[in-house]
């Protein structure tokens, strides 16, 4: 006779400050009030319920950015997750501020691999055992190497950088705690859905990892991927849905006996509101509305940024504005700096700040034409075009690039209407984050670029520059095509 116990495991990821419900047709969709109502409802209906968040609580709304995450922590305290792991955006306000926010949190935050380089001391607890109904549930937190890219501005902070390193760390932790008769083990990751599957394949079954709950890639799934016997799940992005496991645990053999998983839509028909959280959110909204409600500009029409991995209208508009204002030959603007898929036609301060929340400086760097080709070949590698979370860039006016994925070669690479000169040096603007990560993004070291001419900072706030330019002009427009044409292996073409 098996000794079975039920565990209901709820999970969110990549919430990005998505606090407010949205009106879609006749329904209210998402928002932390309805999400909290659903979590509370399940906690009331089921005996053993745990709620986990797989990273990126921060960034995406002015309520978050105005208060540098303190508002998010207060709202999350009321939502009361049982366990949270770090995402890459948790370090956006700086590592020291993140450690302050952890002190404000009334829930445990785990991460196994952020550490201080000098003595290898971890910044957070690597794991946590939660005891419920006589069961011991082990959670282990693993973060993406993208966090290391952000942390490069802090030379004292390091992280694991390969999946193999992460797998070995998981093994050490499992070996250490399995002697305590752990009934169930959860990897709470923020490395992306594809990487979760690769990580699962590396795990020794003897370590006893039962499920992987992930984030970072914003993947919405209908059913778990199962690799090496491990179900892998993710719940899209924001608060429009929540993932739900109902698991029967064999506590004699410390493994899953059976399970169901499904994404649960968060809406007013199925989820009661949480009036306490709603009051707090509305108080924050009231305080930010007065500041962020002013109109910055009006576009000719709504401009869009539907994907990171091709040229977009907003990408063209912003890259051109920075290139012209800062006196550059070329601006390579990080596609991920643009956080919402549309803007306008009327643009308020709130709209702009949510669309472009990063306030990095800009560095001018100097590239030969040959280095530009090398850098954009790196950007256009197959995994990027497949939609994996790699850095991608919006090109300013003057560059015309046509790329064929089958041959991995350029059909055209022009600047101002002429083939680019491999030996000529061009001034190229990069946001600070991308300047500190040229090796990852372009397979080029800053030291190599500095041999052409020394790089220097020319702007302390690219968001400030863009806001100033938008205020000065009305009726802006952008085409969003013609600069980056990509012929994909499947025969389709982007950018025409």
Buried (B, 14 or more C-beta within 10 A) or exposed (E): EEEEBBBBBBBBBBBBBBBBBEEEEEBBBBBBBBBBBBBBBBBEEEEBBBBBBBBBBBBBBBBBBBBBBBBBBBBBBBBEBBBBBBBBBBBBBBBEBBEBBBEEBEBBBBBBBBBBEEEEEEBBEBBBBBEBEEBBBBBBBBBBBBBBBBBBBBEEBBBBBEBEBBBEBBBEBBEEBBEEEBBBBBBBBBBBBBBBBBBBEBBEEEBBBBBBBBBBBBBBBEEBBEBBEBBBBBBBBBBBBBBBBBBBBBBEEBBBBEBEBBBBBBBBEEBEBBEEBBEBBBEBBEBBEEEBEEEBBBBEEEBBBEBBBBBBBBBBBBBBBBBEBBEBBBBBBBBBBBBBEEBBEEBBBBBBBBBBBBBBBBBBBBBBBEBBBBBBBBBBBEEBBEBBBBBBBBBBBBBBBBBBBEEEEBEEBBBEEEEBEEEEBBBBBBBBBBBBBBBBBBBBEBEBBEEBEEBEEBBEBBBEBBBEBBBEEEEBEBEBBEBBBBBBEEEEEBBE
